[in-house]
């Protein structure tokens, strides 16, 4: 029989290597480009973006990025501005958390830009302290009258059954 040369079967799976993380260069904004932060997802590859030049725009994810780079609320993106429509733009790059830190260090984006996962250490400590301040008061247990009535009823029925058993003998 002829040997299968790489199409299907379990031998094909063995040859695959894990995808290596490529070191891409940090992309800075150019002419007719601006940094922005996603404020709302609108569906159909569109989103509302608050650009750092102070204008809110409707951003459209370009085809090359669709289903490859998932964009969420609060993400920092690079957008390409349109000459003919000031209120619309095209998303051309999404920055990771590390890249955002590098951009902040370089002074490209303002320090006020925050990622959704980016909490300061001070805020975490305040949250921990707030949990320690919670005090629970112990109240007296509430007596349920219906429970006691039902319990008395069950006790009476059990006594009646015992009486019947004695009479039967």
N, C-alpha and C positions, 0 to 999 in steps of 0.2 A: 504494500500500500504506500502511496506517496505521503511524505511527511507534511503535516500542516505547517505553513510558513507564516505564523504570526497572526492569523485571523481567528478570533474567538478562542474558546476553550480556556482551561485554567493556566496554560503556559503563558498566555498573553498577560495575565495579571502579574506574574512574577517579574516581568521586565520593567514595570513602571517604577520610577523613583519618586520620592516625595518632592513636591514642588519646593524649590529653594526660594527663600525670601530675597528678592532683588533689592539692592541698595539704590534707590532712586534719588536723584539730586533734588534738593529743595527748590521748588519753583516759586519765584517771586513774580509780582504783578508787572505787567508791561503796559504799553500804550493801549488804551481802550479796555483795560481790565481793572477789576476792583475786588477787594476782599469783602466778604459778607458772612452773616450768620443766619442759618435757617431758623425761621420763627414758626412756620406752619407748613405742613404737607397738604397739598391740594389734590393729589391724585393725578393720574395720567402723566406721570413724569414731570409734574410741575410743583413748585413750592414758593412760598412767600419768603423773601430774603431781605433782612435789614442790612444794607450795605454800610460800610464804615465811612462812607462819604455823606451819610445822613439821609439817604433816599431809600424808601421801601420799593422793592421791585418784585415782579413775578419771574422766577427763574425756571428754566426748562433744562432738564438733563439731556446732554447730547447723547446720540445713539451709541457711541463707543463706550460710554460709562454705564449704560443701562444694564442691569442684571450682573454687573461686575463689581461696582462700588455701591453699596447700600448707604443711603444718606438718611439721617434721622434729625429730629428737632434738636437745635443747639449746635449742630456741626458747623465748623468753619470751612467755607468753600471759596474758591477763586472763580469769579464770573467774568464773562466776556460781555462788554456793553454793546448795545446796538446803536448805530448812528441814527437810524430812522425812528426808533422807539425808545424813549428815555425810561419808561416804566417797565420794560421787559429786558431780560438778559438770559445768557446761556451759561449753565454750570459746566466748567471745564476741568475742575480739579477739586478733590476733597482732601483736606489735611487731617493727618492723624494727630493724636494728642502730643506726641513728641515734636512733630513739625510745628504745631501751634506754639509750643513753648519756645522753639527756636525763632519763630517769627516775632514773638513778643520780645525776646532778647534783642533781636535785630532792629526793633522799633518799627516794624512794618505794620503791625496791628496794635490797637490800643490795649493797655493793661486791663481795661474794664471788660474785655471780651472774655466770657467764661464758658467753659465746656459743661455739659450737663453732669458729667462724672467728676468734675474738678471742684472738690470741696477743700477749703483751707484747713490746716491742722487746728486752728483756733476754733473753728465752727464745730469740728468733731469733738473737741474737749468740752465745749459748752453743752453739746447734746448729751454727753456722758454725765455731766454734772446735773443736768436737769432731771435725768432719770433717778439720780440718787436722792433728790429732794421729795419724791413722791411718798406720801405717807397714807396708809390705809387705816381707817378707823373700823374697829370691830363693833358690830351691832348685835343686839340680842336676836336670837333666832325667832323668826315669825312663826307663830302657831297657826296651823291651818285647821279650822273647826271641822271642815268636811272630812279631813283625814281621821280625826278622832271619832267622828260619828260612824264612818265606814269601818273603822277598827272595832268599835263596840258592836256593830252589826255582825261582823265576821265572828267575834267571840261568842255572841249569842247563838249563831248558827252552829258553831262547833259544840257548844254545850247541849243543844237540842239533839245533835247527832249522837253524842255520848249517851244521852238519856235513852234514845231509841235503841242503841246497841244493848244496853243493860236490860231493857224491857223484852227484847227479842230472846234473850237467853233464858 
